[in-house]
């Protein structure tokens, strides 16, 4: 079982409280991974609703790179490549998905809205940025979102092919699409973190005198122990800080 949701977020506003699972937000998580994949596919589709011509290209790591080297160098290489792209062709809107090749090295699939870029220029620019010299380009079909989904779900099927932790798998330009994070209807003035699953954290909040008006809970019944004391922290850095007043556990 994943540790995602093992801790809880508790929103406080006066005497009212809301309890939510604290998500790990990892691509390899069976809970967070599919959610991140769906959000990325939605972003691809929304960007492709804008007028313009859409094309698709892929850039690979050098054949001499092993897995570790390719990911360690990827961000610097992409920055050099993107700078050359903007200098030559002007600002373009894009979204890119990074995935491992069969040998484990990183390569990136990019969908962009803008002018046609010759394959010869792409290959030269990629090589100058210290990527592999082979790059190809073609018109992006409307089904490209489903095509990218195949790469985004690889890690869910086989964790061994996952990029290093904290590596940024999806990259996009600011103007690719209008996008705002979904906000909760209720705004909480303060937040706490509890070292318990949401159902247990909600019980803890009620024992402290709060009126729990919302609980977003997963099935963690195996870890639900009503008699265990629940610690509350302002943040993950505040381990050991005294909990808010009002009751116990």
Secondary structure as UniProt FT lines:
FT   TURN            4..5
FT   STRAND          8..13
FT   TURN            14..15
FT   STRAND          16..21
FT   TURN            27..28
FT   TURN            30..31
FT   HELIX           32..47
FT   TURN            48..49
FT   STRAND          54..60
FT   TURN            63..64
FT   HELIX           67..89
FT   STRAND          93..100
FT   TURN            102..103
FT   STRAND          106..113
FT   HELIX           119..128
FT   TURN            129..130
FT   STRAND          135..139
FT   TURN            142..143
FT   HELIX           144..152
FT   HELIX           154..157
FT   HELIX           159..161
FT   TURN            165..166
FT   STRAND          170..172
FT   TURN            174..175
FT   STRAND          190..194
FT   HELIX           198..207
FT   TURN            208..209
FT   STRAND          211..216
FT   HELIX           221..223
FT   TURN            226..227
FT   STRAND          232..233
FT   HELIX           236..238
FT   TURN            239..240
//
